[in-house]
Amino acid sequence: MFLLDSLLIGGLRFVLDKVAKAADAELDDEARLREILLDGQMQLDAGELSEAEYADLERDVLKHLSEARRRRSGEAEGDSTAGYKVTGAEVDVQFSDDDEER
């Protein structure tokens, strides 16, 4: 009886693990998220969604895309600039005729 229970629980754990991995993969599927955003844009153009509804959809999809990329890159939550270093900056200054050099 114990062996049968052990096999049943092991098999169930295996199946649930596969389901969880499939759900995570779908959650992180950037192509699917882009498709949702494109569909929302088409609904907005057709008048099926208001600007506010589309803005909410866009915000949610972009949030999910950002989270998916963060999970995939293994960054810790909170500091999204970890690992980046500023090595230079480019500045373009333009003066108008009204400005006088001092």
Contact map, one row per residue, 1 for C-alpha under 8 A:
111110000000000000000000000000000000000000000000000000000000000000000000000000000000000000000000000000
111111000000000000000000000000000000000000000000000000000000000000000000000000000000000000000000000000
111111100000000000000000000000000000000000000000000000000000000000000000000000000000000000000000000000
111111110000000000000000000000000000000000000000000000000000000000000000000000000000000000000000000000
111111111000000000000000000000000000000000000000000000000000000000000000000000000000000000000000000000
011111111100000000000000000000000000000000000000000000000000000000000000000000000000000000000000000000
001111111110000000000000000000000000000000000000000000000000000000000000000000000000000000000000000000
000111111111000000000000000000000000000000000000000000000000000000000000000000000000000000000000000000
000011111111100000000000000000000000000000000000000000000000000000000000000000000000000000000000000000
000001111111110000000000000000000000000000000000000000000000000000000000000000000000000000000000000000
000000111111111000000000000000000000000000000000000000000000000000000000000000000000000000000000000000
000000011111111100000000000000000000000000000000000000000000000000000000000000000000000000000000000000
000000001111111110000000000000000000000000000000000000000000000000000000000000000000000000000000000000
000000000111111111000000000000000000000000000000000000000000000000000000000000000000000000000000000000
000000000011111111100000000000000000000000000000000000000000000000000000000000000000000000000000000000
000000000001111111110000000000000000000000000000000000000000000000000000000000000000000000000000000000
000000000000111111111000000000000000000000000000000000000000000000000000000000000000000000000000000000
000000000000011111111100000000000000000000000000000000000000000000000000000000000000000000000000000000
000000000000001111111110000000000000000000000000000000000000000000000000000000000000000000000000000000
000000000000000111111111000000000000000000000000000000000000000000000000000000000000000000000000000000
000000000000000011111111100000000000000000000000000000000000000000000000000000000000000000000000000000
000000000000000001111111110000000000000000000000000000000000000000000000000000000000000000000000000000
000000000000000000111111111000000000000000000000000000000000000000000000000000000000000000000000000000
000000000000000000011111111100000000000000000000000000000000000000000000000000000000000000000000000000
000000000000000000001111111110000000000000000000000000000000000000000000000000000000000000000000000000
000000000000000000000111111110010000000000000000000000000000000000000000000000000000000000000000000000
000000000000000000000011111110000000000000000000000000000000000100010000000000000000000000000000000000
000000000000000000000001111111000000000000000000000000000000000110011000000000000000000000000000000000
000000000000000000000000111111111000000000000000000000000000000000010000000000000000000000000000000000
000000000000000000000000000111111100000000000000000000000000000010010000000000000000000000000000000000
000000000000000000000000000011111110000000000000000000000000000000000000000000000000000000000000000000
000000000000000000000000010011111111000000000000000000000000000000000000000000000000000000000000000000
000000000000000000000000000011111111100000000000000000000000100110000000000000000000000000000000000000
000000000000000000000000000001111111110000000000000000000000100000000000000000000000000000000000000000
000000000000000000000000000000111111111000000000000000000000000000000000000000000000000000000000000000
000000000000000000000000000000011111111100000000000000000000100000000000000000000000000000000000000000
000000000000000000000000000000001111111110000000000000001100100000000000000000000000000000000000000000
000000000000000000000000000000000111111111000000000000000000000000000000000000000000000000000000000000
000000000000000000000000000000000011111111100000000000000000000000000000000000000000000000000000000000
000000000000000000000000000000000001111111110000100001001100000000000000000000000000000000000000000000
000000000000000000000000000000000000111111111000000001000000000000000000000000000000000000000000000000
000000000000000000000000000000000000011111111100000000000000000000000000000000000000000000000000000000
000000000000000000000000000000000000001111111111100000000000000000000000000000000000000000000000000000
000000000000000000000000000000000000000111111111111001000000000000000000000000000000000000000000000000
000000000000000000000000000000000000000011111111100000000000000000000000000000000000000000000000000000
000000000000000000000000000000000000000001111111100000000000000000000000000000000000000000000000000000
000000000000000000000000000000000000000000111111110000000000000000000000000000000000000000000000000000
000000000000000000000000000000000000000000111111110000000000000000000000000000000000000000000000000000
000000000000000000000000000000000000000100111111111011000000000000000000000000000000000000000000000000
000000000000000000000000000000000000000000010011111111000000000000000000000000000000000000000000000000
000000000000000000000000000000000000000000010000111111100000000000000000000000000000000000000000000000
000000000000000000000000000000000000000000000000011111110000000000000000000000000000000000000000000000
000000000000000000000000000000000000000000000000111111111000000000000000000000000000000000000000000000
000000000000000000000000000000000000000110010000111111111100000000000000000000000000000000000000000000
000000000000000000000000000000000000000000000000001111111110000000000000000000000000000000000000000000
000000000000000000000000000000000000000000000000000111111111000000000000000000000000000000000000000000
000000000000000000000000000000000000100100000000000011111111100000000000000000000000000000000000000000
000000000000000000000000000000000000100100000000000001111111110000000000000000000000000000000000000000
000000000000000000000000000000000000000000000000000000111111111000000000000000000000000000000000000000
000000000000000000000000000000000000000000000000000000011111111100000000000000000000000000000000000000
000000000000000000000000000000001101100000000000000000001111111110000000000000000000000000000000000000
000000000000000000000000000000000000000000000000000000000111111111000000000000000000000000000000000000
000000000000000000000000000000000000000000000000000000000011111111100000000000000000000000000000000000
000000000000000000000000001100001000000000000000000000000001111111110000000000000000000000000000000000
000000000000000000000000000101001000000000000000000000000000111111111000000000000000000000000000000000
000000000000000000000000000000000000000000000000000000000000011111111100000000000000000000000000000000
000000000000000000000000000000000000000000000000000000000000001111111110000000000000000000000000000000
000000000000000000000000001111000000000000000000000000000000000111111111000000000000000000000000000000
000000000000000000000000000100000000000000000000000000000000000011111111100000000000000000000000000000
000000000000000000000000000000000000000000000000000000000000000001111111111110000000000000000000000000
000000000000000000000000000000000000000000000000000000000000000000111111111000000000000000000000000000
000000000000000000000000000000000000000000000000000000000000000000011111110000000000000000000000000000
000000000000000000000000000000000000000000000000000000000000000000001111111000000000000000000000000000
000000000000000000000000000000000000000000000000000000000000000000000111111100000000000000000000000000
000000000000000000000000000000000000000000000000000000000000000000000110111110110100000000000000000000
000000000000000000000000000000000000000000000000000000000000000000000100011111110000000000000000000000
000000000000000000000000000000000000000000000000000000000000000000000100001111110000000000000000000000
000000000000000000000000000000000000000000000000000000000000000000000000000111110000000000000000000000
000000000000000000000000000000000000000000000000000000000000000000000000001111111100000000000000000000
000000000000000000000000000000000000000000000000000000000000000000000000001111111100000000000000000000
000000000000000000000000000000000000000000000000000000000000000000000000000000111111000000000000000000
000000000000000000000000000000000000000000000000000000000000000000000000001000111111000000000000000000
000000000000000000000000000000000000000000000000000000000000000000000000000000001111100000000000000000
000000000000000000000000000000000000000000000000000000000000000000000000000000001111110000000000000000
000000000000000000000000000000000000000000000000000000000000000000000000000000000011111000000000000000
000000000000000000000000000000000000000000000000000000000000000000000000000000000001111110000000000000
000000000000000000000000000000000000000000000000000000000000000000000000000000000000111110000000000000
000000000000000000000000000000000000000000000000000000000000000000000000000000000000011111000000000000
000000000000000000000000000000000000000000000000000000000000000000000000000000000000011111100000000000
000000000000000000000000000000000000000000000000000000000000000000000000000000000000000111110000000000
000000000000000000000000000000000000000000000000000000000000000000000000000000000000000011111000000000
000000000000000000000000000000000000000000000000000000000000000000000000000000000000000001111100000000
000000000000000000000000000000000000000000000000000000000000000000000000000000000000000000111110000000
000000000000000000000000000000000000000000000000000000000000000000000000000000000000000000011111000000
000000000000000000000000000000000000000000000000000000000000000000000000000000000000000000001111101000
000000000000000000000000000000000000000000000000000000000000000000000000000000000000000000000111111000
000000000000000000000000000000000000000000000000000000000000000000000000000000000000000000000011111100
000000000000000000000000000000000000000000000000000000000000000000000000000000000000000000000001111100
000000000000000000000000000000000000000000000000000000000000000000000000000000000000000000000011111110
000000000000000000000000000000000000000000000000000000000000000000000000000000000000000000000000111111
000000000000000000000000000000000000000000000000000000000000000000000000000000000000000000000000001111
000000000000000000000000000000000000000000000000000000000000000000000000000000000000000000000000000111
